């Protein structure tokens, strides 16, 4: 108990030190008082700094707000979820304003985490007392987290400030970098993390809640797919898929999202006395109306007999009205056995299938696609040529990765199909400029070098 109290005190002091006196892009510049030299003089407080960064990412009062914003809000923007209780209708109607609080908080939360990552990288490398192995660990994990947050920023907002420093003067005046420049840094960070991190979960006591080398490879595979580097996407996905002692497709769809499921590559830790934020938001209590209903477009995309539809979508009737709602996470009580999934093996098979198709290796792409279909109780794909196979993979991603981390929204954007698909579904509200969210007005007011995205000026 004494050690636990001591560790909690360390954590609180370090988190206060890293997070105080700044709002990142909104920071007013003067008087930074961070005493990072003392934090990185001791391995205990250095570890606490790293834990604080993870906590900022996935644990706000025990609930992962970051995962929620990156998953459910884009699901409304696309064709996955419909707000039943008028919850963030502006995302569903693609009518966002630059003053939207969710946009502002999403932006600032992401840059707060990047700021912490940069402080850890700088502090660890400047330390004269930490071991080389600990410096390597702190730097690699921090660079991964920096790349992870940058990936979502660049995909949701487009050209963004690329921050690799904690210098507040630089931060407050940083111009937006091109998406190509941001991706170059993301790839560099992920590659370094992949090569430096261990190939197991020993650092996190066996829990899949800290990044390792294969987490970095999985993220790299996605980034290479998004940037059209097909051979590299296939290579990184294969590294993960081949680790059969660590990862496997979980045959029962109901068990995929359990804590440390073998399909999990990386999960956000959830306190044993709390449910996941997804379950809290998505599972109605008693006979209450759900906050979100499954969009009929997604509901009808499941093939007959698809076990994912019967296991990952639930329904109820309230006052004579029938609702369907997401049910990937099953537990909304304080006794929780689920962690929030961030990266999982099924995505790696779908990445490799798409990368192989783009390289005209359709036979092997079919094999990968059929691994996912087999788990869903479906027959092998009938798509055989490149064009039909790409559409089949898009549909498989739509149903397999639904409600997870904005995959559907980002897929339609990266394949340039958002105008065709979403424009047809929302003809009165959709504009081609809606593919990007607005830069928060608060960020533009603070940093005059930022330019608002088209459609929001």
DRENDO-1510 file (C-alpha; in Angstrom, 1 decimal, always signed):
<recs>
REC; n; res; u; v; w
REC; 1; UNK; +0.0; +0.0; +0.0 .
REC; 2; UNK; +2.9; +2.4; +0.9 .
REC; 3; UNK; +4.5; +1.8; -2.5 .
REC; 4; UNK; +1.1; +2.3; -4.3 .
REC; 5; UNK; +0.6; +5.7; -2.6 .
REC; 6; UNK; +4.2; +6.6; -3.4 .
REC; 7; UNK; +3.7; +5.8; -7.1 .
REC; 8; UNK; +0.4; +7.7; -7.2 .
REC; 9; UNK; +2.1; +10.8; -5.8 .
REC; 10; UNK; +4.9; +10.5; -8.3 .
REC; 11; UNK; +2.4; +10.2; -11.1 .
REC; 12; UNK; +0.3; +13.2; -10.0 .
REC; 13; UNK; +3.4; +15.4; -9.6 .
REC; 14; UNK; +4.8; +14.4; -13.0 .
REC; 15; UNK; +1.5; +14.8; -14.8 .
REC; 16; UNK; +1.0; +18.3; -13.3 .
REC; 17; UNK; +4.6; +19.2; -14.3 .
REC; 18; UNK; +4.2; +18.0; -17.9 .
REC; 19; UNK; +0.7; +19.5; -18.4 .
REC; 20; UNK; +0.8; +22.8; -16.5 .
REC; 21; UNK; +1.4; +26.2; -18.0 .
REC; 22; UNK; +0.4; +25.2; -21.5 .
REC; 23; UNK; -2.6; +24.7; -23.8 .
REC; 24; UNK; -0.4; +23.9; -26.7 .
REC; 25; UNK; -1.7; +25.7; -29.8 .
REC; 26; UNK; -3.6; +28.0; -27.5 .
REC; 27; UNK; -0.7; +28.7; -25.1 .
REC; 28; UNK; +0.2; +32.3; -24.6 .
REC; 29; UNK; +3.9; +31.8; -24.7 .
REC; 30; UNK; +5.5; +33.3; -21.7 .
REC; 31; UNK; +6.8; +31.8; -18.5 .
REC; 32; UNK; +7.2; +28.0; -19.1 .
REC; 33; UNK; +8.2; +26.5; -15.8 .
REC; 34; UNK; +8.5; +22.8; -16.6 .
REC; 35; UNK; +11.2; +21.2; -14.6 .
REC; 36; UNK; +11.8; +18.2; -16.8 .
REC; 37; UNK; +15.5; +17.8; -15.8 .
REC; 38; UNK; +14.4; +16.6; -12.3 .
REC; 39; UNK; +11.8; +14.3; -13.8 .
REC; 40; UNK; +14.3; +12.5; -16.0 .
REC; 41; UNK; +17.0; +12.3; -13.2 .
REC; 42; UNK; +15.2; +9.3; -11.8 .
REC; 43; UNK; +13.8; +6.1; -13.5 .
REC; 44; UNK; +10.7; +6.1; -11.3 .
REC; 45; UNK; +9.6; +9.6; -12.3 .
REC; 46; UNK; +10.6; +9.0; -15.9 .
REC; 47; UNK; +8.3; +6.0; -16.0 .
REC; 48; UNK; +5.6; +8.1; -14.4 .
REC; 49; UNK; +6.0; +10.7; -17.2 .
REC; 50; UNK; +5.5; +7.9; -19.8 .
REC; 51; UNK; +2.4; +6.6; -17.9 .
REC; 52; UNK; +1.1; +10.1; -17.8 .
REC; 53; UNK; +1.2; +10.4; -21.5 .
REC; 54; UNK; -0.6; +7.1; -22.0 .
REC; 55; UNK; -3.2; +8.2; -19.4 .
REC; 56; UNK; -3.8; +11.4; -21.3 .
REC; 57; UNK; -4.4; +9.3; -24.4 .
REC; 58; UNK; -6.8; +6.8; -23.0 .
REC; 59; UNK; -7.9; +7.6; -19.6 .
REC; 60; UNK; -9.9; +10.7; -18.7 .
REC; 61; UNK; -11.5; +9.9; -15.4 .
REC; 62; UNK; -11.3; +6.2; -16.5 .
REC; 63; UNK; -13.0; +6.9; -19.8 .
REC; 64; UNK; -11.4; +7.1; -23.2 .
REC; 65; UNK; -12.6; +10.4; -24.6 .
REC; 66; UNK; -9.9; +10.2; -27.3 .
REC; 67; UNK; -11.2; +6.9; -28.6 .
REC; 68; UNK; -14.7; +8.1; -28.5 .
REC; 69; UNK; -14.1; +11.2; -30.6 .
REC; 70; UNK; -12.0; +9.3; -33.1 .
REC; 71; UNK; -14.6; +6.6; -33.5 .
REC; 72; UNK; -18.2; +7.7; -33.0 .
REC; 73; UNK; -18.1; +11.2; -34.4 .
REC; 74; UNK; -16.6; +10.1; -37.8 .
REC; 75; UNK; -19.1; +7.3; -37.8 .
REC; 76; UNK; -21.8; +9.9; -37.8 .
REC; 77; UNK; -20.1; +11.8; -40.6 .
REC; 78; UNK; -20.0; +8.7; -42.7 .
REC; 79; UNK; -22.9; +6.2; -42.9 .
REC; 80; UNK; -22.5; +4.1; -39.8 .
REC; 81; UNK; -24.4; +5.8; -37.0 .
REC; 82; UNK; -27.5; +8.1; -36.6 .
REC; 83; UNK; -27.8; +10.2; -33.5 .
REC; 84; UNK; -31.1; +9.4; -31.9 .
REC; 85; UNK; -31.0; +11.8; -29.0 .
REC; 86; UNK; -29.8; +14.8; -31.2 .
REC; 87; UNK; -26.2; +13.9; -30.1 .
REC; 88; UNK; -23.8; +15.9; -32.2 .
REC; 89; UNK; -26.1; +16.3; -35.1 .
REC; 90; UNK; -23.6; +18.6; -36.8 .
REC; 91; UNK; -21.3; +15.6; -37.5 .
REC; 92; UNK; -24.2; +13.6; -38.9 .
REC; 93; UNK; -25.4; +16.5; -41.1 .
REC; 94; UNK; -21.9; +17.5; -42.1 .
REC; 95; UNK; -22.6; +21.0; -40.9 .
REC; 96; UNK; -19.7; +21.6; -38.5 .
REC; 97; UNK; -18.6; +25.0; -37.4 .
REC; 98; UNK; -15.0; +26.0; -36.5 .
REC; 99; UNK; -16.3; +26.9; -33.0 .
REC; 100; UNK; -17.6; +23.4; -32.3 .
REC; 101; UNK; -16.4; +22.3; -28.8 .
REC; 102; UNK; -15.7; +18.7; -29.8 .
REC; 103; UNK; -13.5; +19.9; -32.7 .
REC; 104; UNK; -11.7; +22.3; -30.3 .
REC; 105; UNK; -11.2; +19.7; -27.6 .
REC; 106; UNK; -10.2; +17.0; -30.1 .
REC; 107; UNK; -7.5; +19.2; -31.6 .
REC; 108; UNK; -6.1; +20.5; -28.2 .
REC; 109; UNK; -6.2; +17.0; -26.7 .
REC; 110; UNK; -4.2; +15.6; -29.6 .
REC; 111; UNK; -1.6; +18.3; -29.4 .
REC; 112; UNK; -1.4; +18.0; -25.6 .
REC; 113; UNK; -0.4; +14.4; -26.0 .
REC; 114; UNK; +2.1; +15.3; -28.8 .
REC; 115; UNK; +3.5; +18.0; -26.5 .
REC; 116; UNK; +4.0; +15.4; -23.7 .
REC; 117; UNK; +5.6; +13.0; -26.1 .
REC; 118; UNK; +8.1; +15.7; -27.2 .
REC; 119; UNK; +8.9; +16.6; -23.6 .
REC; 120; UNK; +9.6; +13.0; -22.8 .
REC; 121; UNK; +11.8; +12.6; -25.9 .
REC; 122; UNK; +13.8; +15.7; -25.1 .
REC; 123; UNK; +14.0; +15.0; -21.4 .
REC; 124; UNK; +15.1; +11.4; -21.8 .
REC; 125; UNK; +17.8; +12.2; -24.4 .
REC; 126; UNK; +19.2; +15.1; -22.2 .
REC; 127; UNK; +19.3; +13.0; -19.1 .
REC; 128; UNK; +22.7; +12.0; -17.7 .
REC; 129; UNK; +21.4; +9.5; -15.2 .
REC; 130; UNK; +18.9; +7.3; -17.1 .
REC; 131; UNK; +20.2; +4.1; -18.6 .
REC; 132; UNK; +20.6; +3.8; -22.3 .
REC; 133; UNK; +17.9; +1.1; -22.5 .
REC; 134; UNK; +15.4; +3.3; -20.6 .
REC; 135; UNK; +16.2; +6.3; -22.8 .
REC; 136; UNK; +15.6; +4.0; -25.8 .
REC; 137; UNK; +12.3; +2.8; -24.4 .
REC; 138; UNK; +11.0; +6.3; -23.5 .
REC; 139; UNK; +11.9; +7.7; -26.9 .
REC; 140; UNK; +10.5; +4.8; -28.9 .
REC; 141; UNK; +7.1; +4.7; -27.1 .
REC; 142; UNK; +6.8; +8.5; -27.2 .
REC; 143; UNK; +7.6; +8.7; -31.0 .
REC; 144; UNK; +4.9; +6.1; -31.6 .
REC; 145; UNK; +2.3; +8.0; -29.7 .
REC; 146; UNK; +3.3; +11.2; -31.5 .
REC; 147; UNK; +2.9; +9.5; -34.8 .
REC; 148; UNK; -0.4; +7.9; -33.8 .
REC; 149; UNK; -1.9; +11.3; -32.8 .
REC; 150; UNK; -0.5; +13.0; -35.9 .
REC; 151; UNK; -2.1; +10.3; -38.1 .
REC; 152; UNK; -5.5; +11.2; -36.9 .
REC; 153; UNK; -4.9; +14.9; -37.0 .
REC; 154; UNK; -3.7; +14.9; -40.6 .
REC; 155; UNK; -6.6; +12.6; -41.7 .
REC; 156; UNK; -9.4; +14.6; -40.0 .
REC; 157; UNK; -8.0; +18.1; -40.5 .
REC; 158; UNK; -5.6; +17.9; -43.5 .
REC; 159; UNK; -2.6; +20.2; -43.4 .
REC; 160; UNK; -1.6; +20.7; -39.7 .
REC; 161; UNK; +1.3; +22.0; -37.7 .
REC; 162; UNK; +4.0; +19.3; -37.5 .
REC; 163; UNK; +5.4; +19.6; -34.0 .
REC; 164; UNK; +8.5; +17.8; -33.0 .
REC; 165; UNK; +9.5; +20.2; -30.2 .
REC; 166; UNK; +8.2; +21.4; -26.9 .
REC; 167; UNK; +9.5; +25.0; -27.5 .
REC; 168; UNK; +6.4; +27.1; -26.9 .
REC; 169; UNK; +7.6; +29.9; -29.2 .
REC; 170; UNK; +7.9; +27.5; -32.1 .
REC; 171; UNK; +4.5; +25.9; -31.2 .
REC; 172; UNK; +2.6; +29.1; -31.1 .
REC; 173; UNK; +3.8; +30.2; -34.6 .
REC; 174; UNK; +4.2; +26.9; -36.4 .
REC; 175; UNK; +2.6; +27.0; -39.9 .
REC; 176; UNK; +0.7; +24.0; -41.3 .
REC; 177; UNK; +2.8; +21.4; -42.9 .
REC; 178; UNK; +1.6; +19.5; -46.0 .
REC; 179; UNK; +0.1; +16.1; -45.6 .
REC; 180; UNK; +3.1; +14.6; -47.3 .
REC; 181; UNK; +5.5; +16.2; -44.8 .
REC; 182; UNK; +3.4; +15.0; -41.9 .
REC; 183; UNK; +3.3; +11.5; -43.3 .
REC; 184; UNK; +7.1; +11.5; -43.8 .
REC; 185; UNK; +7.5; +12.3; -40.1 .
REC; 186; UNK; +4.9; +9.7; -39.1 .
REC; 187; UNK; +6.7; +7.0; -41.0 .
REC; 188; UNK; +10.1; +8.0; -39.5 .
REC; 189; UNK; +8.7; +7.9; -36.0 .
REC; 190; UNK; +6.9; +4.6; -36.5 .
REC; 191; UNK; +9.9; +3.0; -38.2 .
REC; 192; UNK; +12.2; +4.0; -35.3 .
REC; 193; UNK; +9.7; +2.7; -32.8 .
REC; 194; UNK; +9.3; -0.6; -34.6 .
REC; 195; UNK; +13.1; -1.2; -34.6 .
REC; 196; UNK; +13.6; -0.1; -31.0 .
REC; 197; UNK; +10.6; -1.7; -29.1 .
REC; 198; UNK; +10.4; -5.3; -27.8 .
REC; 199; UNK; +8.5; -8.0; -29.7 .
REC; 200; UNK; +6.3; -8.9; -26.7 .
REC; 201; UNK; +4.2; -7.3; -24.0 .
REC; 202; UNK; +6.6; -7.8; -21.1 .
REC; 203; UNK; +6.8; -4.1; -20.4 .
REC; 204; UNK; +3.1; -4.0; -19.6 .
REC; 205; UNK; +2.9; -7.2; -17.6 .
REC; 206; UNK; +1.4; -9.1; -20.4 .
REC; 207; UNK; -1.4; -6.6; -21.0 .
REC; 208; UNK; -1.7; -5.5; -24.6 .
REC; 209; UNK; -2.0; -1.9; -23.5 .
REC; 210; UNK; +1.6; -0.7; -24.2 .
REC; 211; UNK; +3.0; -0.5; -27.7 .
REC; 212; UNK; +5.6; -3.0; -28.9 .
REC; 213; UNK; +7.4; -3.6; -32.2 .
REC; 214; UNK; +4.4; -5.2; -33.8 .
REC; 215; UNK; +2.0; -2.4; -32.8 .
REC; 216; UNK; +4.3; -0.1; -34.7 .
REC; 217; UNK; +4.4; -2.5; -37.7 .
REC; 218; UNK; +0.6; -2.6; -37.6 .
REC; 219; UNK; +0.3; +1.1; -37.7 .
REC; 220; UNK; +3.0; +1.4; -40.3 .
REC; 221; UNK; +1.0; -1.1; -42.5 .
REC; 222; UNK; -2.0; +1.2; -42.3 .
REC; 223; UNK; +0.1; +4.4; -43.1 .
REC; 224; UNK; +1.7; +2.7; -46.1 .
REC; 225; UNK; -1.8; +1.7; -47.3 .
REC; 226; UNK; -3.0; +5.2; -46.9 .
REC; 227; UNK; +0.0; +6.6; -48.8 .
REC; 228; UNK; -0.2; +4.1; -51.7 .
REC; 229; UNK; +3.0; +2.2; -50.8 .
REC; 230; UNK; +1.5; -1.2; -51.5 .
REC; 231; UNK; +4.6; -3.4; -51.2 .
REC; 232; UNK; +5.6; -1.9; -47.9 .
REC; 233; UNK; +2.0; -2.1; -46.5 .
REC; 234; UNK; +2.0; -5.8; -47.4 .
REC; 235; UNK; +5.4; -6.3; -45.8 .
REC; 236; UNK; +4.5; -4.7; -42.5 .
REC; 237; UNK; +1.1; -6.4; -42.3 .
REC; 238; UNK; +2.8; -9.8; -42.9 .
REC; 239; UNK; +5.2; -9.2; -40.0 .
REC; 240; UNK; +2.2; -9.0; -37.7 .
REC; 241; UNK; +0.2; -11.8; -39.3 .
REC; 242; UNK; +3.1; -14.2; -39.1 .
REC; 243; UNK; +3.4; -13.8; -35.3 .
REC; 244; UNK; +1.0; -16.7; -34.7 .
REC; 245; UNK; +2.2; -17.2; -31.1 .
REC; 246; UNK; +1.0; -13.7; -30.3 .
REC; 247; UNK; -1.9; -13.1; -32.6 .
REC; 248; UNK; -4.8; -15.0; -34.2 .
REC; 249; UNK; -8.3; -14.4; -35.5 .
REC; 250; UNK; -10.7; -15.0; -32.6 .
REC; 251; UNK; -13.4; -17.3; -34.0 .
REC; 252; UNK; -16.2; -16.2; -31.7 .
REC; 253; UNK; -17.2; -12.6; -32.6 .
REC; 254; UNK; -18.4; -12.1; -29.0 .
REC; 255; UNK; -14.8; -12.6; -27.7 .
REC; 256; UNK; -12.9; -10.3; -30.0 .
REC; 257; UNK; -13.0; -7.2; -27.8 .
REC; 258; UNK; -12.2; -8.9; -24.5 .
REC; 259; UNK; -9.2; -7.7; -22.6 .
REC; 260; UNK; -6.0; -9.2; -24.1 .
REC; 261; UNK; -7.9; -11.2; -26.7 .
REC; 262; UNK; -5.5; -12.9; -29.1 .
REC; 263; UNK; -6.8; -10.7; -31.9 .
REC; 264; UNK; -5.8; -7.6; -30.1 .
REC; 265; UNK; -2.6; -5.9; -31.2 .
REC; 266; UNK; -3.1; -2.8; -29.0 .
REC; 267; UNK; -5.8; -1.9; -26.6 .
REC; 268; UNK; -6.6; +1.0; -24.3 .
REC; 269; UNK; -6.6; -0.1; -20.7 .
REC; 270; UNK; -9.9; +0.1; -18.9 .
REC; 271; UNK; -10.1; +0.1; -15.1 .
REC; 272; UNK; -11.6; -3.2; -13.8 .
REC; 273; UNK; -14.3; -1.1; -12.0 .
REC; 274; UNK; -15.4; +0.8; -15.1 .
REC; 275; UNK; -16.8; -0.2; -18.4 .
REC; 276; UNK; -15.4; +1.0; -21.7 .
REC; 277; UNK; -16.5; +4.4; -22.9 .
REC; 278; UNK; -18.0; +2.7; -26.0 .
REC; 279; UNK; -20.2; +0.5; -23.9 .
REC; 280; UNK; -21.2; +3.5; -21.7 .
REC; 281; UNK; -22.2; +5.6; -24.8 .
REC; 282; UNK; -23.7; +2.9; -27.0 .
REC; 283; UNK; -25.5; +0.4; -24.8 .
REC; 284; UNK; -28.9; +1.7; -23.6 .
REC; 285; UNK; -29.8; +1.3; -19.9 .
REC; 286; UNK; -32.9; -0.7; -19.4 .
REC; 287; UNK; -35.5; +0.3; -22.0 .
REC; 288; UNK; -34.1; +3.7; -22.6 .
REC; 289; UNK; -33.7; +5.0; -26.2 .
REC; 290; UNK; -30.1; +4.4; -27.4 .
REC; 291; UNK; -28.0; +7.5; -28.1 .
REC; 292; UNK; -27.0; +6.2; -31.5 .
REC; 293; UNK; -28.8; +3.9; -33.9 .
REC; 294; UNK; -27.1; +1.9; -36.6 .
REC; 295; UNK; -27.5; +3.5; -40.0 .
REC; 296; UNK; -29.6; +1.4; -42.4 .
REC; 297; UNK; -26.8; +1.7; -45.0 .
REC; 298; UNK; -24.5; -0.2; -42.7 .
REC; 299; UNK; -27.1; -2.6; -41.4 .
REC; 300; UNK; -28.0; -3.6; -45.0 .
REC; 301; UNK; -24.3; -4.0; -46.0 .
REC; 302; UNK; -24.1; -7.2; -43.9 .
REC; 303; UNK; -24.7; -10.3; -46.0 .
REC; 304; UNK; -27.3; -12.9; -45.0 .
REC; 305; UNK; -26.0; -15.2; -42.4 .
REC; 306; UNK; -23.1; -12.9; -41.3 .
REC; 307; UNK; -22.5; -13.7; -37.7 .
REC; 308; UNK; -21.1; -10.3; -37.1 .
REC; 309; UNK; -24.5; -8.7; -37.7 .
REC; 310; UNK; -26.1; -10.9; -35.1 .
REC; 311; UNK; -23.3; -10.5; -32.5 .
REC; 312; UNK; -22.1; -6.9; -33.1 .
REC; 313; UNK; -25.5; -5.2; -33.5 .
REC; 314; UNK; -28.3; -5.4; -31.0 .
REC; 315; UNK; -31.9; -4.1; -31.0 .
REC; 316; UNK; -34.7; -3.1; -28.7 .
REC; 317; UNK; -38.2; -1.6; -29.0 .
REC; 318; UNK; -39.1; +1.5; -27.1 .
REC; 319; UNK; -42.7; +2.7; -27.1 .
REC; 320; UNK; -43.3; +0.9; -30.3 .
REC; 321; UNK; -40.2; +2.1; -32.1 .
REC; 322; UNK; -37.6; -0.4; -33.1 .
REC; 323; UNK; -33.9; +0.6; -32.7 .
REC; 324; UNK; -30.7; -1.1; -33.6 .
REC; 325; UNK; -27.5; -0.1; -31.9 .
REC; 326; UNK; -23.8; -1.1; -31.8 .
REC; 327; UNK; -23.0; -4.1; -29.6 .
REC; 328; UNK; -19.3; -4.9; -30.1 .
REC; 329; UNK; -18.7; -4.1; -26.4 .
REC; 330; UNK; -21.1; -6.0; -24.2 .
REC; 331; UNK; -20.5; -4.8; -20.7 .
REC; 332; UNK; -21.7; -1.4; -19.4 .
REC; 333; UNK; -21.4; -2.3; -15.7 .
REC; 334; UNK; -18.6; -1.6; -13.3 .
REC; 335; UNK; -17.4; -5.2; -13.5 .
REC; 336; UNK; -15.6; -5.0; -16.8 .
REC; 337; UNK; -13.7; -7.7; -18.8 .
REC; 338; UNK; -13.2; -5.6; -21.9 .
REC; 339; UNK; -10.5; -3.2; -23.1 .
REC; 340; UNK; -11.0; -0.7; -25.9 .
REC; 341; UNK; -9.6; -2.0; -29.1 .
REC; 342; UNK; -7.2; +0.2; -31.1 .
REC; 343; UNK; -5.4; -2.1; -33.5 .
REC; 344; UNK; -6.4; -5.7; -34.2 .
REC; 345; UNK; -5.4; -8.5; -36.5 .
REC; 346; UNK; -8.4; -8.5; -38.8 .
REC; 347; UNK; -7.4; -5.1; -40.0 .
REC; 348; UNK; -4.0; -6.4; -40.9 .
REC; 349; UNK; -5.5; -9.1; -43.1 .
REC; 350; UNK; -7.7; -6.5; -44.9 .
REC; 351; UNK; -4.7; -4.2; -45.3 .
REC; 352; UNK; -2.7; -7.0; -46.9 .
REC; 353; UNK; -5.7; -8.0; -49.1 .
REC; 354; UNK; -6.0; -4.5; -50.5 .
REC; 355; UNK; -2.2; -4.0; -50.9 .
REC; 356; UNK; -2.0; -7.4; -52.8 .
REC; 357; UNK; -4.9; -6.4; -55.0 .
REC; 358; UNK; -3.3; -3.2; -55.9 .
REC; 359; UNK; -0.2; -5.2; -56.9 .
REC; 360; UNK; -2.4; -7.5; -59.0 .
REC; 361; UNK; -1.8; -10.4; -56.7 .
REC; 362; UNK; -5.6; -11.2; -56.6 .
REC; 363; UNK; -5.3; -14.9; -55.7 .
REC; 364; UNK; -3.5; -14.2; -52.4 .
REC; 365; UNK; -5.7; -11.2; -51.8 .
REC; 366; UNK; -8.7; -13.4; -52.0 .
REC; 367; UNK; -7.1; -15.7; -49.4 .
REC; 368; UNK; -6.7; -12.8; -46.9 .
REC; 369; UNK; -10.2; -11.6; -47.5 .
REC; 370; UNK; -11.6; -15.1; -47.0 .
REC; 371; UNK; -9.9; -15.4; -43.6 .
REC; 372; UNK; -12.2; -12.6; -42.4 .
REC; 373; UNK; -15.2; -13.9; -44.2 .
REC; 374; UNK; -14.7; -17.4; -42.7 .
REC; 375; UNK; -14.9; -16.1; -39.2 .
REC; 376; UNK; -18.2; -14.3; -40.1 .
REC; 377; UNK; -19.7; -17.6; -41.3 .
REC; 378; UNK; -19.7; -16.6; -45.0 .
REC; 379; UNK; -18.6; -18.3; -48.2 .
REC; 380; UNK; -15.5; -17.4; -50.0 .
REC; 381; UNK; -15.6; -14.2; -52.0 .
REC; 382; UNK; -16.7; -14.4; -55.6 .
REC; 383; UNK; -14.8; -11.2; -56.6 .
REC; 384; UNK; -11.9; -12.1; -58.8 .
REC; 385; UNK; -10.7; -9.1; -60.9 .
REC; 386; UNK; -9.0; -6.1; -59.4 .
REC; 387; UNK; -11.9; -3.7; -59.6 .
REC; 388; UNK; -14.5; -6.0; -58.1 .
REC; 389; UNK; -12.0; -7.2; -55.4 .
REC; 390; UNK; -11.3; -3.7; -54.3 .
REC; 391; UNK; -15.0; -3.0; -53.8 .
REC; 392; UNK; -15.4; -6.3; -52.0 .
REC; 393; UNK; -12.5; -5.4; -49.6 .
REC; 394; UNK; -14.1; -1.9; -49.1 .
REC; 395; UNK; -17.4; -3.6; -48.1 .
REC; 396; UNK; -15.6; -6.1; -45.9 .
REC; 397; UNK; -13.9; -3.2; -44.1 .
REC; 398; UNK; -17.2; -1.5; -43.8 .
REC; 399; UNK; -18.8; -4.3; -41.8 .
REC; 400; UNK; -15.7; -5.7; -40.0 .
REC; 401; UNK; -14.4; -2.4; -38.7 .
REC; 402; UNK; -17.7; -0.6; -38.2 .
REC; 403; UNK; -17.7; +1.9; -35.3 .
REC; 404; UNK; -14.0; +1.5; -34.8 .
REC; 405; UNK; -11.6; +4.5; -35.1 .
REC; 406; UNK; -13.3; +6.2; -38.0 .
REC; 407; UNK; -12.3; +3.5; -40.5 .
REC; 408; UNK; -15.3; +3.9; -42.8 .
REC; 409; UNK; -15.0; +7.7; -42.9 .
REC; 410; UNK; -11.3; +7.5; -43.6 .
REC; 411; UNK; -11.7; +4.7; -46.2 .
REC; 412; UNK; -14.1; +6.8; -48.2 .
REC; 413; UNK; -11.8; +9.8; -48.0 .
REC; 414; UNK; -8.6; +8.0; -48.9 .
REC; 415; UNK; -10.2; +6.2; -51.9 .
REC; 416; UNK; -11.8; +9.4; -53.1 .
REC; 417; UNK; -15.3; +7.8; -52.8 .
REC; 418; UNK; -16.7; +10.1; -50.2 .
REC; 419; UNK; -18.4; +12.4; -52.7 .
REC; 420; UNK; -20.0; +9.5; -54.5 .
REC; 421; UNK; -21.1; +7.5; -51.5 .
REC; 422; UNK; -21.9; +10.1; -48.8 .
REC; 423; UNK; -23.1; +12.7; -51.4 .
REC; 424; UNK; -25.7; +10.2; -52.6 .
REC; 425; UNK; -26.9; +9.5; -49.1 .
REC; 426; UNK; -27.0; +13.1; -47.9 .
REC; 427; UNK; -27.7; +15.1; -51.0 .
REC; 428; UNK; -29.1; +18.2; -49.2 .
REC; 429; UNK; -26.3; +18.6; -46.7 .
REC; 430; UNK; -23.1; +17.2; -48.2 .
REC; 431; UNK; -20.5; +19.4; -49.8 .
REC; 432; UNK; -17.2; +18.1; -51.2 .
REC; 433; UNK; -15.3; +20.2; -48.7 .
REC; 434; UNK; -16.8; +18.2; -45.9 .
REC; 435; UNK; -14.1; +15.6; -46.3 .
REC; 436; UNK; -12.1; +17.7; -43.8 .
REC; 437; UNK; -13.2; +19.0; -40.5 .
REC; 438; UNK; -12.6; +22.7; -39.7 .
REC; 439; UNK; -9.5; +23.9; -37.9 .
REC; 440; UNK; -10.7; +25.1; -34.5 .
REC; 441; UNK; -11.2; +28.9; -34.5 .
REC; 442; UNK; -9.4; +29.1; -31.2 .
REC; 443; UNK; -6.3; +27.6; -32.8 .
REC; 444; UNK; -6.5; +30.1; -35.7 .
REC; 445; UNK; -7.0; +33.0; -33.3 .
REC; 446; UNK; -3.9; +32.0; -31.4 .
REC; 447; UNK; -1.7; +31.1; -34.3 .
REC; 448; UNK; -2.2; +33.5; -37.2 .
REC; 449; UNK; -0.2; +31.4; -39.6 .
REC; 450; UNK; -2.9; +28.8; -39.7 .
REC; 451; UNK; -5.4; +28.9; -42.6 .
REC; 452; UNK; -9.0; +27.6; -42.3 .
REC; 453; UNK; -10.0; +24.7; -44.4 .
REC; 454; UNK; -12.1; +25.3; -47.5 .
REC; 455; UNK; -15.8; +25.4; -46.8 .
REC; 456; UNK; -15.5; +26.8; -43.3 .
REC; 457; UNK; -14.2; +30.4; -44.0 .
</recs>
